[in-house]
Amino acid sequence: MTTAPVTDPRFVDGAVNLDILQRRAYNHRWAEQPDGVIPLTAADPDFPAPPAVCEAIVEYARGGYFSYGPPEGLSEFRETVSDVVSRRKGISVPAARVLPIDSAARAMFLMAEVVLDPGDQAIIFDPVDFLFKRSVEAAGGVPVFCPVDPRTGEFDLDVLESLVTPRTRMVAVCNPHNPTGRVLRPEEIQGIAEIAARHDLWIMNDEIWSDIVYGDGGTSFVSMHALSPNLTAKTVTIYGFSKAFAMAGLRAAFVLLPDENTYRRFLAASHMPATAGGLSPIVQVAASAAFRDGWEWVEGFVHHLRRQRDYAQARLARFPGVECSPPEGTYVLFAGVGAFGISSEEIAGRMAEEAKVAVVPGTSAFFGPGGEGNVRICFATSREILCEGLDRIENWICHQKECV
Ligand SMILES: Cc1ncc(COP(=O)(O)O)c(C=O)c1O
């Protein structure tokens, strides 16, 4: 299989620095894998962050002071966020209701803690990223699963509403959806918001993937916050910089709160006013630079990712026993491997061991009960690495008796 040339120098094969990644990239990636294993695992790019981010960090560090920041965050960051989400996503939230926070993951745990009492139910998609289930459970809540088609990402609004009980307090949305890559349609967002409004539910609205959208087939991202304010009065939107700006280790994120009172509740529950945790000023400066000056980089990245997606999906769909559709957003592919007749955990384990390529198994721990029969493959790497990873998967599959 030949590899197509990549012209953007920021995303060519040589732009991936394995020496550094092998020392720094954890969370199932290069630094955690045995020698020689290619990790197509956690959704974290193999490319360095945009220059604007690196320069902002260097510039801040040159000042030499790393003093405490304001408990509610730097106004530079909050104003930049308010301005950028308004211009790019039609989200109208004043800077005073932007809460900087150290990761989208932390924001999810914070929200679950604020809105759920022990025993309260929260409706989450299934499959979906493990953080939804974990954050609900950490707050003593009970996750209730709304099935999502693992190939298309489609779900049924009537089914979702049928899951509402007197104990339901929250519905959690992942848009674009990890792991299926579906970009929710405006009518789906509207439908969820109407259900939430009818039953007086909070919406945990995770839009961390909203800048990795391919826009084909007319699917563009629409934010839940762009709906009418009476539908989003209890919508809390979470965004993190890990995915679009390749800065996962900086743990940069923010929460958009619908009103002053909710903002105060979140701020108090975060313990940031007591100096416990929060987003460090240097990271807020870096994230501000990303949002101000990083968009041309993101555009180039998405262009590269689109080609990676097309290449990987076309190959995977031809592998015997594998089902795979192209994601509309995100840089992960959720591939059906149920035909192999063994668990996804065993497939992932054997692929890592025998083929030296690591993927994320569709186990309940990673995605909920609906993830079984699938593996997730991240393609935010160079063409060379992706090609080698897919070659290894293909060879491994061809050696399985069931499929030859
Ligand atoms: C949907 C979703 N939400 C949240 C996160 C966590 O992001 P962060 O790195 O900001 O904690 C991820 C990471 O994969 C994700 O896919």
The ligand as an SDF file (V2000), in Angstrom:
LIG
                    3D

 16 16  0  0  0  0  0  0  0  0999 V2000
  -15.6560   13.6510   24.7460 C   0  0  0  0  0  0  0  0  0  0  0  0
  -14.4670   13.9350   25.6120 C   0  0  0  0  0  0  0  0  0  0  0  0
  -14.6080   14.7030   26.6930 N   0  0  0  0  0  0  0  0  0  0  0  0
  -13.5570   14.9870   27.4910 C   0  0  0  0  0  0  0  0  0  0  0  0
  -12.3050   14.4920   27.2190 C   0  0  0  0  0  0  0  0  0  0  0  0
  -11.1790   14.8290   28.1480 C   0  0  0  0  0  0  0  0  0  0  0  0
  -10.4900   15.9750   27.7370 O   0  0  0  0  0  0  0  0  0  0  0  0
   -9.3470   16.6390   28.6380 P   0  0  0  0  0  0  0  0  0  0  0  0
   -8.0440   16.2050   28.0620 O   0  0  0  0  0  0  0  0  0  0  0  0
   -9.5340   18.1120   28.5260 O   0  0  0  0  0  0  0  0  0  0  0  0
   -9.5610   16.1460   30.0210 O   0  0  0  0  0  0  0  0  0  0  0  0
  -12.1220   13.6740   26.1050 C   0  0  0  0  0  0  0  0  0  0  0  0
  -10.8030   13.1040   25.7880 C   0  0  0  0  0  0  0  0  0  0  0  0
  -10.6630   12.1990   24.9930 O   0  0  0  0  0  0  0  0  0  0  0  0
  -13.2270   13.4080   25.2670 C   0  0  0  0  0  0  0  0  0  0  0  0
  -13.1130   12.6600   24.1670 O   0  0  0  0  0  0  0  0  0  0  0  0
  1  2  1  0
  2  3  1  0
  2 15  2  0
  3  4  2  0
  4  5  1  0
  5  6  1  0
  5 12  2  0
  6  7  1  0
  7  8  1  0
  8  9  2  0
  8 10  1  0
  8 11  1  0
 12 13  1  0
 12 15  1  0
 13 14  2  0
 15 16  1  0
M  END
$$$$
